[in-house]
Amino acid sequence: GKGYGEDEAFKSQVNADRYEFARAALQNEHYADAFRRLAELKLREDKKGSGYQKAINLEAIVEGKGRDLVRAAKEAIQGGKAAEAADALARVELEFKGRDAAKEVAARRADLLKLPGGKEADAKARIDAPQRVRFLDARMKEVEGDDPAAMKILEDMLVKWPDGRFATDAKTKLDELKTAAAAPAMGG
């Protein structure tokens, strides 16, 4: 039987698409979304199959991004850059929950809180992290071709966090999607 997707590795087109969306999530730095999609994919592929192996390999790359963020936080702390360190730690804590990278957050946060402005930077980063995830959720809906769902997420963001770190980006993206939705279909 013929497989689907990259190298015909997957049992179905749905699985092949799930893999491609997980790759898109990685490219968009939406690590939690990539993990979720890969977990679903692994449940639907044979453990001995090449599709499962591709999922495992991609998951390892995503795991590496968590380690990269922890390393970036360490370096930022050493350089006295509280905001940069706090941002990286908040992302790891939220997007790599229960994974290896997250195990280092408590120790690094203790170092961060000793820095001048560390407490304030930590508080701000913890507010910003969920906003980033929602903004990236909208981005992934757009990648999937579901612009109405993307617009709904962006509208909700602007209500919940009107002055949030990602409000300007959300407004810009929302206007872009509304303009595209209003335009007549090409080639019709």
C-alpha positions as CSV (number, residue, x, y, z in Angstrom):
1,G,0.0,0.0,0.0
2,K,1.1,3.5,-0.8
3,G,1.8,5.9,2.0
4,Y,1.1,9.6,2.3
5,G,3.0,12.8,2.6
6,E,6.8,13.2,2.9
7,D,8.6,10.0,1.7
8,E,5.1,8.4,1.7
9,A,5.7,7.7,5.3
10,F,2.3,8.2,6.8
11,K,-0.8,5.9,7.0
12,S,-3.2,8.7,5.9
13,Q,-3.4,12.1,4.3
14,V,-4.7,13.4,7.6
15,N,-1.6,12.2,9.4
16,A,0.7,13.6,6.7
17,D,-1.1,17.0,7.1
18,R,-0.8,16.8,10.9
19,Y,3.0,16.3,10.4
20,E,3.2,19.3,8.1
21,F,1.2,21.4,10.5
22,A,3.6,20.3,13.3
23,R,6.5,21.5,11.1
24,A,4.8,24.8,10.5
25,A,4.2,25.1,14.3
26,L,7.9,24.6,14.8
27,Q,8.8,27.2,12.2
28,N,6.4,29.7,13.8
29,E,8.0,28.9,17.2
30,H,4.7,27.6,18.6
31,Y,6.2,24.7,20.4
32,A,3.2,23.7,22.5
33,D,1.2,23.3,19.3
34,A,3.9,21.2,17.7
35,F,4.0,18.9,20.7
36,R,0.2,18.6,20.7
37,R,0.1,17.7,17.0
38,L,3.0,15.2,17.2
39,A,1.3,13.5,20.2
40,E,-1.9,13.0,18.1
41,L,0.2,11.8,15.2
42,K,2.1,9.2,17.3
43,L,-1.2,7.8,18.4
44,R,-2.3,7.3,14.8
45,E,0.9,5.8,13.3
46,D,2.4,2.3,13.8
47,K,5.2,2.4,16.3
48,K,7.4,0.5,13.9
49,G,6.5,2.7,10.9
50,S,8.4,5.5,9.3
51,G,5.7,8.0,10.0
52,Y,6.1,7.4,13.8
53,Q,9.8,7.7,13.4
54,K,9.4,11.1,11.6
55,A,7.2,12.2,14.5
56,I,9.8,11.2,17.1
57,N,12.6,12.9,15.1
58,L,10.6,16.2,14.8
59,E,9.6,16.0,18.5
60,A,13.3,15.8,19.4
61,I,14.0,19.0,17.4
62,V,11.2,20.7,19.2
63,E,12.6,19.5,22.6
64,G,15.9,21.1,21.5
65,K,14.2,24.4,21.2
66,G,13.3,24.3,24.9
67,R,16.9,23.6,25.7
68,D,17.9,26.5,23.5
69,L,15.6,28.8,25.4
70,V,17.0,27.7,28.7
71,R,20.5,28.3,27.4
72,A,19.5,31.8,26.1
73,A,18.0,32.5,29.6
74,K,21.3,31.5,31.3
75,E,23.3,33.7,29.0
76,A,20.9,36.6,29.4
77,I,21.2,36.3,33.2
78,Q,25.0,36.2,33.0
79,G,24.8,39.3,30.9
80,G,22.4,41.0,33.3
81,K,19.6,41.1,30.7
82,A,16.6,40.5,33.0
83,A,13.8,41.0,30.4
84,E,15.4,38.7,27.8
85,A,16.0,36.0,30.5
86,A,12.5,36.3,31.9
87,D,10.9,36.0,28.5
88,A,12.8,32.8,27.7
89,L,12.0,31.3,31.1
90,A,8.3,32.1,30.8
91,R,8.1,30.5,27.4
92,V,9.8,27.3,28.6
93,E,7.5,27.2,31.7
94,L,4.4,27.5,29.6
95,E,5.2,25.7,26.3
96,F,7.5,22.9,27.7
97,K,5.4,22.1,30.8
98,G,6.3,18.6,32.1
99,R,9.3,18.3,29.7
100,D,13.0,18.2,30.4
101,A,13.7,21.9,29.6
102,A,11.0,23.0,32.2
103,K,12.9,21.2,35.0
104,E,15.6,23.9,34.9
105,V,13.1,26.9,35.1
106,A,13.0,27.1,38.9
107,A,16.8,27.3,39.3
108,R,17.2,29.8,36.5
109,R,14.3,31.9,37.8
110,A,16.0,32.1,41.3
111,D,19.0,33.6,39.5
112,L,16.8,35.9,37.5
113,L,15.1,37.3,40.6
114,K,18.5,38.3,42.0
115,L,19.1,40.6,39.0
116,P,18.2,44.3,39.1
117,G,14.7,44.5,37.6
118,G,14.5,40.7,37.7
119,K,11.2,40.6,39.7
120,E,9.5,43.1,37.4
121,A,10.8,41.4,34.2
122,D,9.6,38.0,35.5
123,A,6.1,39.4,36.3
124,K,5.8,41.0,32.8
125,A,7.1,37.9,31.0
126,R,4.5,35.7,32.8
127,I,1.8,38.0,31.5
128,D,3.2,38.1,28.0
129,A,3.8,34.4,27.5
130,P,0.1,33.3,27.2
131,Q,-0.5,36.3,24.9
132,R,2.3,35.0,22.6
133,V,0.7,31.5,22.6
134,R,-2.7,32.9,21.6
135,F,-1.2,35.0,18.9
136,L,0.6,31.9,17.6
137,D,-2.7,29.9,17.9
138,A,-4.2,32.5,15.4
139,R,-1.1,32.1,13.2
140,M,-1.6,28.3,13.1
141,K,-5.3,28.7,12.2
142,E,-4.2,30.9,9.3
143,V,-1.7,28.2,8.3
144,E,-4.5,25.6,8.3
145,G,-6.5,27.9,6.0
146,D,-9.1,28.7,8.7
147,D,-9.0,32.5,8.6
148,P,-12.4,33.0,10.4
149,A,-11.0,31.0,13.4
150,A,-7.8,33.1,13.3
151,M,-9.8,36.3,13.2
152,K,-11.9,35.1,16.2
153,I,-8.8,34.4,18.3
154,L,-7.3,37.8,17.4
155,E,-10.5,39.6,18.3
156,D,-10.7,37.8,21.6
157,M,-7.0,38.8,22.3
158,L,-7.8,42.4,21.7
159,V,-10.7,42.3,24.1
160,K,-8.7,40.4,26.8
161,W,-5.4,42.2,26.4
162,P,-6.1,45.5,24.6
163,D,-2.8,47.0,25.7
164,G,-0.9,43.7,25.7
165,R,2.5,43.0,24.2
166,F,1.0,41.4,21.1
167,A,-2.0,43.8,20.7
168,T,-0.4,45.8,17.9
169,D,0.6,42.6,16.0
170,A,-2.9,41.2,16.6
171,K,-4.6,44.3,15.3
172,T,-2.3,44.4,12.2
173,K,-2.9,40.7,11.4
174,L,-6.7,41.1,12.0
175,D,-6.9,44.0,9.6
176,E,-4.9,42.0,7.0
177,L,-7.3,39.0,7.4
178,K,-10.4,41.2,7.2
179,T,-9.1,42.9,4.0
180,A,-8.4,39.5,2.5
181,A,-11.8,38.2,3.5
182,A,-13.5,41.2,1.9
183,A,-11.5,40.9,-1.4
184,P,-13.2,39.0,-4.2
185,A,-11.8,35.5,-4.8
186,M,-9.1,35.6,-7.5
187,G,-9.7,33.8,-10.8
188,G,-13.4,33.5,-10.2
